[in-house]
Amino acid sequence: MASKETPPTSLFVELSRRETEVLTCISKGMRVSDTARHLGLAESTVASYIKNLYRKLHITSRAEAAVEAVRRGLV
């Protein structure tokens, strides 16, 4: 039987500066449109960052993203 690889702990996953900014905005309850305006980005760009964050951090919700931000000391 093949063993499953355990995904790395999210704290060890490195995020870009912009991904960190987006994660911080999510943790503050900002919507995609608010985050885009705050960071001077297109809404589609913010949505892409969020999608990448979810994939990288193995999360599936904004609540999990907020918890991750707290664990990283972003809030």
C-alpha positions in Angstrom: 0.0 0.0 0.0 1.4 3.4 -1.0 1.8 5.8 1.9 0.2 9.2 1.7 2.5 12.2 2.0 1.4 14.5 4.8 1.1 18.1 3.6 3.6 20.4 5.2 2.5 22.3 8.3 1.1 25.6 7.0 3.5 27.6 9.2 6.4 26.2 7.0 4.7 27.3 3.8 6.3 30.4 2.6 4.1 33.2 1.3 5.0 36.1 -0.9 4.6 39.6 0.4 1.4 40.1 -1.6 -0.1 36.8 -0.4 0.6 37.8 3.1 -1.1 41.2 2.6 -4.2 39.4 1.1 -4.3 36.9 4.0 -4.1 39.8 6.4 -7.1 41.5 4.7 -9.1 38.3 4.7 -8.4 37.9 8.4 -9.8 41.4 9.0 -13.1 40.4 7.3 -12.4 42.4 4.1 -14.3 41.2 1.0 -12.5 40.7 -2.4 -13.6 44.2 -3.6 -12.4 45.8 -0.3 -9.1 44.1 -0.5 -8.6 45.0 -4.2 -9.3 48.7 -3.4 -7.1 48.6 -0.3 -4.1 47.1 -2.2 -4.7 48.8 -5.5 -5.3 45.6 -7.4 -8.0 44.2 -9.7 -10.7 42.1 -8.0 -9.7 39.2 -10.3 -6.1 39.5 -9.1 -7.2 39.3 -5.5 -9.4 36.3 -6.3 -6.3 34.6 -7.8 -4.2 35.3 -4.7 -7.0 33.9 -2.5 -7.2 30.7 -4.7 -3.4 30.3 -4.4 -3.5 30.9 -0.7 -6.1 28.2 -0.2 -4.1 25.8 -2.3 -0.8 26.5 -0.6 -2.2 26.4 2.9 -4.6 23.5 2.3 -7.6 25.5 3.5 -11.1 25.8 2.2 -12.7 28.8 3.8 -12.2 32.3 4.9 -12.5 31.2 8.5 -9.6 28.9 8.1 -7.7 31.7 6.4 -8.3 33.9 9.4 -7.1 31.2 11.8 -4.0 30.8 9.7 -3.4 34.6 9.8 -3.6 34.5 13.6 -1.1 31.6 13.7 1.3 33.6 11.6 0.9 36.6 13.8 -0.6 38.8 11.1 -3.6 40.0 13.2 
